[in-house]
Amino acid sequence: MIYFRVILTRLVFIFFSITYSSAQTEISGFVKDVSNSPIEKANIVVSGSKNQILSYTYTKPDGSYFINLETNSNPYIVISANSLGFQKIADTVHLSPYQKKIIVSFNLEEQLEQLDEVVLKSTEKISSNDNVTTVRVEAFTNGAEQTVEDILKNLPGIEVLIDGSIKAHGKFIDKLLIENEDIFNNNYKILSKNLDAIVLKSVQIIDNYEDNPILAKVRESEKVALNLVLKEKYKNIWFGNLNNGIGNKDRIKASANVGLIRKDIKFFDFIDYNNLGKKASAQLKDTPSSINFNTSYQEEKIEKNVQPIFSIDNKESNLFNEEHSTFNKAFINSLGFVTNIKSKVKLRGTGYFTNDAQNELFSSETIFNIDENPIHYNENNNISRKNPISGGDLEIRFTKNQNMFLKNVMIYNNKPETINNQLLFNNNNIIQNLKKGNRSFHNHFNFSYLLKSKSVIHNYLYFGNNKIIQKNDIVSPTLNNFLSINEDSQINNNSNDKVRVIGGKSTLLSNIGKYNSSLELGYESLKETRNNNFRVSNENYNYSIDSLQNRLTFNQQTLQLKTSLSYPLSEKVEISTEIAIDYLDIKTKYSKISKWLINPKIILYLKKTKIGFIRLSYNRNYDDLESILFLNNFQLKSYQSFKKGLKNIHLQKKDILGFYYQLNNELKTQSLSVRTHYTLSNGIYTTDNQIGENIILSSYRFVNIGNKLSTNINLTSYFKKLALSTNIGTSQVWSSLPIKANTSEFKDLKTYSSSYFLTGTTYFNFPVNFGFKLNLSNNESQFNNSKSKFQWKNTDLNITYKLSKFWIATINNNSYWIDNLDYHFITLNLNHTPETSKFSYKLVLNNLTNENNFSTVNIDEYSTYRSNLRLLPRYVFFLVKYRF
């Protein structure tokens, strides 16, 4: 530890000894039109005597701008102002050596812009201005849409996945803004699934989106965001709706939402209760983000949560929408707001409470294909699950003189769960009850300061904790027989697991000539504890089994020094390098390791070529270790399996080769993307599995090699003349990992999965329009000369028929072909919206074919899992919506 502290002290001293000095000139002013109205987001560019760009920025909502310019070698500069729909104006300014401030304002005259012979008018369906693509909603909707999510599903260039997460231009979005403001942060599905479709005017896709205004001055982000633009009549007033419905078989829905959009405050509150199969908690699941494969700096959000070992798995199928198979009563109340406390201070917050009371009824068979004589497990399950969730976040932002940006976010979550499970396993009756408490708190502090026009120092501090307490009672003759205890004994398996983390990073970002560089110093301290009690009791005794209990403490300290450098070799070729030096100090009760690690990264870019954009990359990294890997004793993982870890600590090293290709037109209405990654693991954790007739014992082992190859291809197109948008693509994954399963030595487990899809939406001017999807998926695994294979297909055909101006009918057809069986779901919706009334009406006929059961197959490593799920029966539902 003394050596560790000496190294840390020296690195901190070196890092914070960086100084600089240069002459600075402050340039400011306003950009307005001829009527003296401010122009927002006008582009301000400052060029030197050789036409080289020295700096740039965009105007604020009041039309003002500010640039801090280094002026050592520039006798004069050219300042230009430009905005879509206005004529460009430039002004030449002579610089005095002692001039510290320059004020230059512009009044722009309107003109009709033209880009590649495409005239951008307010009536254009899709238009582009720099990094913002605007899609006019009215041109791509049919009137049957109820929520923003329904609209997004129809828009070219945007994809809504089955879990509600959103992609734009092939990437997961970072934010879902409304009138340029972020309200719900990572829980944006609350907004997309609840905001009324009628309020939306257009959707803007923002490429190279950067939330931090200081970082945006020195780095180009690869993130994508969506901005929802509202119709003018829904601004500066309270608006919302009441949406209530009732149907046969006790179906009910009651929802309300209210919103306010003003310049100084934006507010939403959504409330919903239903038993139609739509889970409330699904709206709170973390949304994925696209992986940053380049060396461009972006803000981080580091949160460490402990993973429970015991679980009662949710056996829902992810092949189709949840409303087909989910039997539950769901409630959600979520509110979000953002407001300007002062001109420089902004406050944003969310709060939510959800409650799902869910019942699952299914049967299943698991086949372990480990040799010529597979092992079979059979289950019949009845599960009752309740998980009330509450939480929220509070964010404060402070901006000063366009030189400083501060943001602090506090996040709190409380996710308890109660599960009661009765099942028949291999002809044995089993009862298990689980009560779980799950609380977490995380804080993220970001501070950015513009040292000069091309240098920024960014500091990030974070801390948090997560605690999970589980109390599990099991009555299982199978488990009791394995433990050689009385058949009527009850097992009490209780655990108390928690993790605490604190860390920080300080990064200097600089642009020097053609070079972009960064230097980062970081430190993190993590402590994770696990305490598990395993007791056996009945009327006559109550005792613990020490060999099935664990007391584990996992400590990890990390020191990192990282530097990167990017340089354009030519106008079309750029190279970027990064090297990270990590010092890891890891301790458990039985082992410890201290080691220096070197992780290089190199990327070659080919930009602005006739054949598109190409990126080739290589990087090495070490996976984070989880404490579950080091359990000293076997610990109960499920009612019929135990898990055990290793004593010795090993580091998992991966070498990753990447290839990315993109070709698109200016509006990105035609876009082809190809992503390929090959991962070679030079050290990876795997398992040694002993599978018996009723019990599974799994122990972690460390092997030297494993590999994975993944490829994704996407082609999105919008054909204006055909009034059609399409998305065609494929995903392929191959992997190989040594594993033991009732074998004396490690054998390669080889898996392959593939999917092919075609989706499309029509935008005809006549009454009938279509949305369609074709999907083919394949899964294979091979282990110890045994091969498993599973293939399924599905098609979706949605037909919208505009009966009149006020009546719209939609028919949703979903068909599945699985394991030589076929299933067909048909839902009919009839919408009536009177012209002058605030009321609208909807009639739903769900599951007209009355499919009652659904059988599916999944391949997981060396096992095949077949299940039969109960489905929601046919029902009729009538909804009345009142808008205000």
KOLMARNU-382408 format. One record per residue (C-alpha): residue number from 1; residue in one letter; x, y, z. Coordinates in steps of 0.5 Angstrom, whole numbers, plus 500, padded with zeros to 3 digits. Last residue first. Layout:
num  residu  c1  c2  c3
NUM  A  X  Y  Z
...
This chain:
num  residu  c1  c2  c3
884  F  384  538  455
883  R  383  531  452
882  Y  378  526  454
881  K  379  519  452
880  V  374  514  452
879  L  376  506  452
878  F  372  500  450
877  F  375  493  451
876  V  373  486  448
875  Y  376  480  450
874  R  380  474  448
873  P  384  470  453
872  L  391  472  455
871  L  396  467  454
870  R  398  461  459
869  L  405  459  457
868  N  408  452  455
867  S  416  452  456
866  R  422  448  452
865  Y  429  449  455
864  T  434  446  451
863  S  441  446  455
862  Y  448  446  453
861  E  449  453  453
860  D  442  456  453
859  I  437  454  447
858  N  430  457  448
857  V  424  453  445
856  T  417  456  445
855  S  410  454  447
854  F  404  458  447
853  N  397  457  450
852  N  390  460  450
851  E  390  463  443
850  N  383  466  442
849  T  383  468  435
848  L  380  474  436
847  N  386  476  441
846  N  384  483  443
845  L  378  486  440
844  V  379  494  442
843  L  374  499  441
842  K  376  507  442
841  Y  373  513  443
840  S  375  520  443
839  F  372  526  447
838  K  374  534  446
837  S  369  534  441
836  T  369  539  435
835  E  372  534  429
834  P  369  527  433
833  T  375  522  434
832  H  373  515  433
831  N  378  509  433
830  L  376  502  432
829  N  382  497  434
828  L  382  490  432
827  T  387  485  434
826  I  389  478  431
825  F  394  473  434
824  H  396  467  430
823  Y  400  461  433
822  D  404  456  429
821  L  407  449  431
820  N  413  445  428
819  D  418  448  433
818  I  416  455  433
817  W  412  459  427
816  Y  409  465  429
815  S  404  470  427
814  N  402  477  429
813  N  396  481  425
812  N  394  488  428
811  I  388  490  424
810  T  387  498  425
809  A  380  502  423
808  I  380  509  423
807  W  373  514  423
806  F  373  521  424
805  K  375  523  417
804  S  372  517  414
803  L  374  509  414
802  K  381  511  414
801  Y  384  503  414
800  T  390  502  418
799  I  393  495  417
798  N  398  492  421
797  L  402  485  419
796  D  407  482  423
795  T  411  476  421
794  N  414  471  426
793  K  419  465  425
792  W  423  460  429
791  Q  429  456  429
790  F  432  451  434
789  K  438  447  434
788  S  442  443  439
787  K  448  438  438
786  S  451  433  442
785  N  458  431  440
784  N  461  434  447
783  F  458  441  446
782  Q  454  444  440
781  S  450  450  440
780  E  445  453  435
779  N  440  458  435
778  N  436  461  429
777  S  432  467  428
776  L  427  469  422
775  N  423  476  422
774  L  419  479  417
773  K  415  486  419
772  F  410  490  416
771  G  406  496  417
770  F  401  498  412
769  N  396  504  409
768  V  389  504  407
767  P  385  510  406
766  F  389  513  400
765  N  395  518  400
764  F  400  512  402
763  Y  405  513  407
762  T  407  505  408
761  T  411  502  413
760  G  417  497  413
759  T  421  492  417
758  L  425  486  414
757  F  429  482  419
756  Y  434  476  419
755  S  437  473  426
754  S  443  469  427
753  S  445  465  433
752  Y  451  460  434
751  T  454  457  440
750  K  460  452  441
749  L  462  449  448
748  D  469  447  447
747  K  471  441  452
746  F  474  442  459
745  E  476  435  462
744  S  473  430  466
743  T  466  431  464
742  N  459  432  467
741  A  458  439  464
740  K  465  442  464
739  I  466  448  460
738  P  471  451  454
737  L  468  457  451
736  S  467  458  443
735  S  462  464  440
734  W  459  466  434
733  V  454  471  433
732  Q  450  474  427
731  S  445  480  426
730  T  442  481  420
729  G  438  487  417
728  I  433  490  413
727  N  429  497  415
726  T  424  500  410
725  S  420  506  409
724  L  415  507  403
723  A  411  513  400
722  L  414  510  393
721  K  416  517  391
720  K  419  518  397
719  F  423  512  398
718  Y  426  512  405
717  S  431  507  406
716  T  435  503  412
715  L  440  498  411
714  N  443  494  417
713  I  448  489  418
712  N  451  487  425
711  T  457  482  426
710  S  459  478  432
709  L  465  474  433
708  K  467  471  440
707  N  473  467  443
706  G  475  463  449
705  I  482  462  452
704  N  486  461  458
703  V  481  458  463
702  F  479  460  470
701  R  474  455  474
700  Y  467  457  477
699  S  464  451  481
698  S  457  449  479
697  L  453  443  483
696  I  446  442  479
695  I  441  437  483
694  N  435  433  481
693  E  438  427  476
692  G  445  430  477
691  I  448  435  473
690  Q  455  437  476
689  N  458  443  472
688  D  465  446  472
687  T  464  453  470
686  T  467  459  466
685  Y  472  465  468
684  I  476  468  462
683  G  483  468  461
682  N  486  471  454
681  S  479  472  451
680  L  479  474  444
679  T  474  478  441
678  Y  472  479  434
677  H  467  485  433
676  T  464  487  426
675  R  459  493  425
674  V  456  494  418
673  S  452  500  416
672  L  448  502  410
671  S  443  509  410
670  Q  438  512  405
669  T  434  517  409
668  K  440  520  412
667  L  439  527  410
666  E  445  527  406
665  N  446  520  404
664  N  449  514  407
663  L  454  510  408
662  Q  457  507  414
661  Y  462  502  416
660  Y  465  499  422
659  F  470  494  424
658  G  473  492  430
657  L  478  487  433
656  I  478  486  441
655  D  483  483  445
654  K  481  481  452
653  K  484  480  459
652  Q  480  477  465
651  L  484  477  471
650  H  485  471  476
649  I  484  471  483
648  N  485  465  487
647  K  480  462  492
646  L  475  460  487
645  G  467  460  487
644  K  461  456  488
643  K  454  455  486
642  F  448  451  488
641  S  442  448  484
640  Q  435  446  485
639  Y  431  451  489
638  S  435  456  486
637  K  442  459  487
636  L  444  456  494
635  Q  451  457  496
634  F  457  452  495
633  N  463  455  499
632  N  469  460  498
631  L  465  464  494
630  F  470  468  490
629  L  467  469  483
628  I  460  472  486
627  S  465  478  488
626  E  465  480  481
625  L  471  482  477
624  D  471  487  472
623  D  473  485  465
622  Y  480  487  463
621  N  482  491  456
620  R  485  491  450
619  N  484  495  444
618  Y  484  495  436
617  S  480  499  431
616  L  478  500  424
615  R  473  505  422
614  I  470  506  415
613  F  466  512  413
612  G  463  512  406
611  I  465  509  399
610  K  466  516  396
609  T  470  518  402
608  K  469  523  407
607  K  472  520  412
606  L  477  514  413
605  Y  479  513  420
604  L  484  508  424
603  I  483  507  431
602  I  489  504  436
601  K  487  502  443
600  P  492  500  449
599  N  491  497  455
598  I  497  496  460
597  L  496  493  467
596  W  500  494  473
595  K  498  488  479
594  S  497  487  486
593  I  493  481  488
592  K  490  478  494
591  S  487  471  496
590  Y  483  468  502
589  K  479  473  505
588  T  479  477  499
587  K  483  483  496
586  I  484  486  490
585  D  489  492  488
584  L  489  494  481
583  Y  494  499  478
582  D  492  501  471
581  I  496  504  465
580  A  491  506  459
579  I  494  508  452
578  E  490  511  447
577  T  491  512  439
576  S  487  516  434
575  I  489  516  426
574  E  485  520  421
573  V  485  519  414
572  K  480  523  409
571  E  483  530  409
570  S  490  527  411
569  L  494  524  417
568  P  489  527  421
567  Y  492  526  428
566  S  488  524  435
565  L  492  523  441
564  S  490  519  448
563  T  492  519  455
562  K  490  514  461
561  L  493  514  468
560  Q  489  509  472
559  L  489  507  480
558  T  484  502  482
557  Q  482  499  489
556  Q  478  493  490
555  N  476  490  496
554  F  471  483  496
553  T  469  481  503
552  L  465  474  503
551  R  462  470  509
550  N  459  464  506
549  Q  454  459  508
548  L  453  452  505
547  S  459  448  509
546  D  456  451  515
545  I  450  448  515
544  S  445  451  521
543  Y  441  448  526
542  N  433  448  528
541  Y  430  442  531
540  N  424  438  533
539  E  418  442  529
538  N  422  443  523
537  S  428  447  521
536  V  434  447  517
535  R  439  454  516
534  F  443  457  511
533  N  446  464  512
532  N  449  468  507
531  N  453  474  508
530  R  456  478  502
529  T  460  484  502
528  E  463  489  497
527  K  468  494  497
526  L  470  499  492
525  S  475  504  491
524  E  476  508  485
523  Y  482  513  482
522  G  483  516  476
521  L  488  521  472
520  E  486  523  465
519  L  490  526  459
518  S  487  528  453
517  S  489  530  446
516  N  487  532  439
515  Y  492  534  435
514  K  491  538  428
513  G  493  545  432
512  I  493  544  439
511  N  486  541  441
510  S  486  539  449
509  L  482  535  454
508  L  485  535  461
507  T  481  529  465
506  S  480  528  472
505  K  477  522  475
504  G  473  520  481
503  G  471  514  486
502  I  467  512  491
501  V  464  505  491
500  R  460  501  496
499  V  457  494  495
498  K  452  490  499
497  D  449  483  500
496  N  445  480  506
495  S  443  473  505
494  N  438  468  508
493  N  436  461  506
492  N  431  458  511
491  I  430  451  509
490  Q  424  447  511
489  S  424  440  514
488  D  418  435  512
487  E  423  430  508
486  N  428  430  514
485  I  435  431  512
484  S  440  427  507
483  L  442  434  504
482  F  440  431  497
481  N  434  428  500
480  N  432  435  503
479  L  433  438  496
478  T  428  433  493
477  P  423  434  498
476  S  423  441  498
475  V  420  446  503
474  I  424  453  501
473  D  424  459  505
472  N  428  465  502
471  K  429  472  506
470  Q  433  476  501
469  I  437  483  503
468  I  440  487  498
467  K  444  493  499
466  N  447  498  494
465  N  452  504  495
464  G  454  510  491
463  F  460  515  490
462  Y  462  519  484
461  L  466  525  482
460  Y  468  527  475
459  N  472  533  473
458  H  473  536  466
457  I  479  540  464
456  V  478  544  457
455  S  483  546  452
454  K  481  549  445
453  S  478  556  447
452  K  482  557  453
451  L  481  553  460
450  L  474  552  459
449  Y  472  549  466
448  S  468  542  466
447  F  465  540  473
446  N  461  533  473
445  F  458  530  480
444  H  454  524  480
443  N  451  521  486
442  H  448  514  487
441  F  443  511  492
440  S  441  504  492
439  R  435  500  496
438  N  433  492  494
437  G  429  488  499
436  K  427  481  498
435  K  422  477  500
434  L  422  470  497
433  N  417  464  498
432  Q  418  457  496
431  I  414  451  495
430  I  416  444  492
429  N  412  438  490
428  N  416  433  487
427  N  414  429  481
426  N  420  432  477
425  F  419  439  479
424  L  412  440  481
423  L  411  448  483
422  Q  408  453  488
421  N  412  460  488
420  N  410  466  492
419  I  415  472  490
418  T  415  478  494
417  E  420  484  491
416  P  423  490  494
415  K  426  496  489
414  N  427  502  492
413  N  431  507  488
412  Y  435  513  489
411  I  439  518  484
410  M  443  524  486
409  V  445  528  480
408  N  450  534  480
407  K  452  538  474
406  L  457  544  473
405  F  459  548  467
404  M  464  553  466
403  N  467  557  461
402  Q  460  559  457
401  N  460  565  462
400  K  457  561  468
399  T  453  555  467
398  F  450  551  473
397  R  446  545  473
396  I  442  541  478
395  E  439  534  478
394  L  435  530  482
393  D  433  523  481
392  G  427  518  483
391  G  425  512  487
390  S  419  507  488
389  I  418  500  486
388  P  412  495  488
387  N  414  488  486
386  K  409  483  487
385  R  410  476  484
384  S  405  470  484
383  I  408  464  481
382  N  405  457  479
381  N  410  453  476
380  N  409  446  473
379  E  417  443  472
378  N  420  438  468
377  Y  428  436  468
376  H  431  432  463
375  I  438  429  463
374  P  441  427  456
373  N  444  420  454
372  E  448  421  448
371  D  452  426  452
370  I  451  433  455
369  N  445  435  452
368  F  441  438  458
367  I  434  438  457
366  T  429  443  460
365  E  422  442  460
364  S  417  447  462
363  S  410  448  464
362  F  407  455  466
361  L  402  459  470
360  E  405  466  472
359  N  401  471  476
358  Q  403  479  477
357  A  402  484  482
356  D  406  490  479
355  N  406  496  483
354  T  410  503  481
353  F  412  509  484
352  Y  416  515  481
351  G  419  521  482
350  T  423  526  477
349  G  428  532  477
348  R  431  537  474
347  L  434  544  476
346  K  437  549  472
345  V  442  555  474
344  K  445  560  470
343  S  439  565  469
342  K  436  563  475
341  I  431  557  478
340  N  430  555  471
339  T  426  549  471
338  V  425  542  469
337  F  420  537  471
336  G  418  530  472
335  L  412  526  475
334  S  411  518  475
333  N  405  514  477
332  I  405  507  475
331  F  400  502  477
330  A  399  495  474
329  K  395  489  475
328  N  398  482  472
327  F  397  477  467
326  T  402  477  462
325  S  402  473  456
324  H  399  477  450
323  E  400  484  453
322  E  408  483  454
321  N  409  483  446
320  F  412  477  443
319  L  418  473  443
318  N  421  475  450
317  S  417  469  453
316  E  416  470  461
315  K  420  465  465
314  N  422  470  471
313  D  427  466  475
312  I  426  465  482
311  S  433  468  484
310  F  439  466  489
309  I  446  470  488
308  P  444  477  488
307  Q  448  482  484
306  V  451  488  487
305  N  450  494  484
304  K  456  499  482
303  E  454  505  478
302  I  459  509  474
301  K  456  515  469
300  E  461  517  464
299  E  462  523  460
298  Q  465  523  453
297  Y  472  523  451
296  S  473  521  443
295  T  477  515  443
294  N  473  511  439
293  F  469  504  440
292  N  463  508  444
291  I  458  503  446
290  S  451  505  444
289  S  447  506  450
288  P  441  501  453
287  T  435  504  457
286  D  435  502  464
285  K  428  499  466
284  L  423  504  469
283  Q  418  503  463
282  A  418  495  464
281  S  416  496  472
280  A  409  498  470
279  K  407  492  466
278  K  402  492  460
277  G  398  485  461
276  L  391  489  460
275  N  390  489  468
274  N  391  497  468
273  Y  392  503  472
272  D  396  509  469
271  I  398  516  472
270  F  403  521  468
269  D  405  527  471
268  F  409  532  466
267  F  412  539  467
266  K  417  544  463
265  I  419  550  466
264  D  422  557  464
263  K  420  557  457
262  R  413  554  458
261  I  411  547  457
260  L  406  544  462
259  G  403  537  462
258  V  398  533  465
257  N  397  525  464
256  A  391  521  466
255  S  390  513  466
254  A  384  508  468
253  K  384  501  465
252  I  380  495  466
251  R  379  488  464
250  D  374  484  468
249  K  373  479  463
248  N  369  484  459
247  G  371  491  458
246  I  372  497  461
245  G  376  504  459
244  N  379  510  462
243  N  383  515  458
242  L  384  522  461
241  N  388  527  458
240  G  393  533  458
239  F  394  540  457
238  W  396  546  461
237  I  398  552  457
236  N  405  556  455
235  K  405  551  449
234  Y  400  546  447
233  K  397  551  441
232  E  404  551  438
231  K  405  544  436
230  L  410  540  440
229  V  417  539  438
228  L  420  532  441
227  N  428  532  441
226  L  431  525  439
225  A  439  524  441
224  V  445  521  438
223  K  452  520  441
222  E  458  520  437
221  S  461  526  440
220  E  465  531  437
219  R  470  534  442
218  V  473  541  444
217  K  467  546  444
216  A  462  540  446
215  L  465  539  452
214  I  463  546  455
213  P  456  545  453
212  N  455  538  456
211  D  449  535  453
210  E  453  533  447
209  Y  449  530  441
208  N  453  528  435
207  D  447  527  431
206  I  440  530  433
205  I  434  527  430
204  Q  429  532  431
203  V  421  530  431
202  S  416  534  429
201  K  409  537  431
200  L  407  532  437
199  V  401  534  441
198  I  396  529  438
197  A  401  523  440
196  D  399  524  448
195  L  405  523  452
194  N  405  516  456
193  K  409  511  452
192  S  415  516  450
191  L  415  520  456
190  I  416  514  461
189  K  420  510  456
188  Y  425  516  457
187  N  427  513  464
186  N  435  514  462
185  N  434  522  463
184  F  426  523  465
183  I  426  531  463
182  D  431  533  458
181  E  430  539  455
180  N  430  541  447
179  E  423  542  447
178  I  422  535  449
177  L  428  531  449
176  L  429  523  449
175  K  437  522  451
174  D  442  518  449
173  I  439  514  443
172  F  441  507  441
171  K  445  508  435
170  G  442  506  427
169  H  440  513  425
168  A  436  513  431
167  K  435  507  436
166  I  429  507  441
165  S  428  502  447
164  G  421  500  448
163  D  422  493  450
162  I  420  491  443
161  L  425  495  440
160  V  423  502  437
159  E  427  504  431
158  I  428  511  428
157  G  431  513  421
156  P  424  513  418
155  L  418  515  422
154  N  412  510  424
153  K  415  507  430
152  L  416  514  433
151  I  409  515  432
150  D  406  510  436
149  E  412  511  442
148  V  409  518  442
147  T  402  515  444
146  Q  395  514  441
145  E  397  513  434
144  A  391  512  430
143  G  391  518  426
142  N  395  515  420
141  T  402  518  421
140  F  408  519  417
139  A  407  526  414
138  E  404  529  420
137  V  410  528  424
136  R  415  532  420
135  V  422  529  421
134  T  427  534  422
133  T  435  532  421
132  V  440  536  426
131  N  447  535  425
130  D  448  541  420
129  N  440  543  418
128  S  437  537  415
127  S  429  536  412
126  I  424  531  412
125  K  417  531  410
124  E  418  538  407
123  T  412  543  408
122  S  416  548  412
121  K  421  548  406
120  L  428  546  405
119  V  429  546  397
118  V  433  539  395
117  E  437  541  389
116  D  444  539  393
115  L  442  543  399
114  Q  438  550  397
113  E  436  555  402
112  L  431  560  401
111  Q  433  567  404
110  E  431  571  410
109  E  436  577  412
108  L  440  576  418
107  N  442  582  422
106  F  449  581  426
105  S  452  583  432
104  V  460  584  433
103  I  463  586  440
102  I  470  585  441
101  K  474  584  448
100  K  481  584  450
99  Q  484  588  445
98  Y  492  589  447
97  P  495  586  441
96  S  490  590  437
95  L  486  585  432
94  H  483  587  426
93  V  476  585  424
92  T  473  582  418
91  D  465  581  418
90  A  461  576  415
89  I  454  575  413
88  K  450  568  411
87  Q  443  569  408
86  F  438  566  412
85  G  433  560  412
84  L  438  556  415
83  S  443  560  420
82  N  449  563  418
81  A  454  568  422
80  S  461  570  420
79  I  467  573  424
78  V  473  574  420
77  I  480  575  423
76  Y  486  580  423
75  P  493  580  425
74  N  492  572  428
73  S  499  570  431
72  N  497  570  439
71  T  490  571  438
70  E  487  565  443
69  L  479  566  442
68  N  474  566  448
67  I  467  566  444
66  F  460  568  446
65  Y  454  568  443
64  S  447  572  444
63  G  441  570  440
62  D  436  570  446
61  P  435  562  445
60  K  443  562  445
59  T  447  562  439
58  Y  452  557  436
57  T  459  556  437
56  Y  466  556  433
55  S  473  557  433
54  L  480  558  429
53  I  477  555  422
52  Q  483  556  417
51  N  481  561  412
50  K  489  563  412
49  S  488  570  415
48  G  484  566  421
47  S  477  564  421
46  V  471  565  427
45  V  465  561  425
44  I  458  563  429
43  N  452  558  427
42  A  445  560  429
41  K  442  556  434
40  E  437  561  436
39  I  435  567  432
38  P  433  573  436
37  S  428  578  433
36  N  430  585  431
35  S  425  585  425
34  V  431  584  420
33  D  433  578  423
32  K  437  577  430
31  V  444  575  432
30  F  447  578  438
29  G  454  579  440
28  S  461  576  443
27  I  468  576  442
26  E  473  575  448
25  T  480  575  446
24  Q  485  571  450
23  A  493  572  449
22  S  496  565  452
21  S  499  562  458
20  Y  499  554  460
19  T  500  550  466
18  I  500  542  467
17  S  502  541  474
16  F  496  538  476
15  F  498  531  473
14  I  505  531  475
13  F  503  532  482
12  V  497  527  482
11  L  502  522  479
10  R  507  523  484
9  T  502  522  490
8  L  499  516  487
7  I  505  512  486
6  V  507  514  493
5  R  501  511  495
4  F  501  505  492
3  Y  508  504  494
2  I  506  505  501
1  M  500  500  500
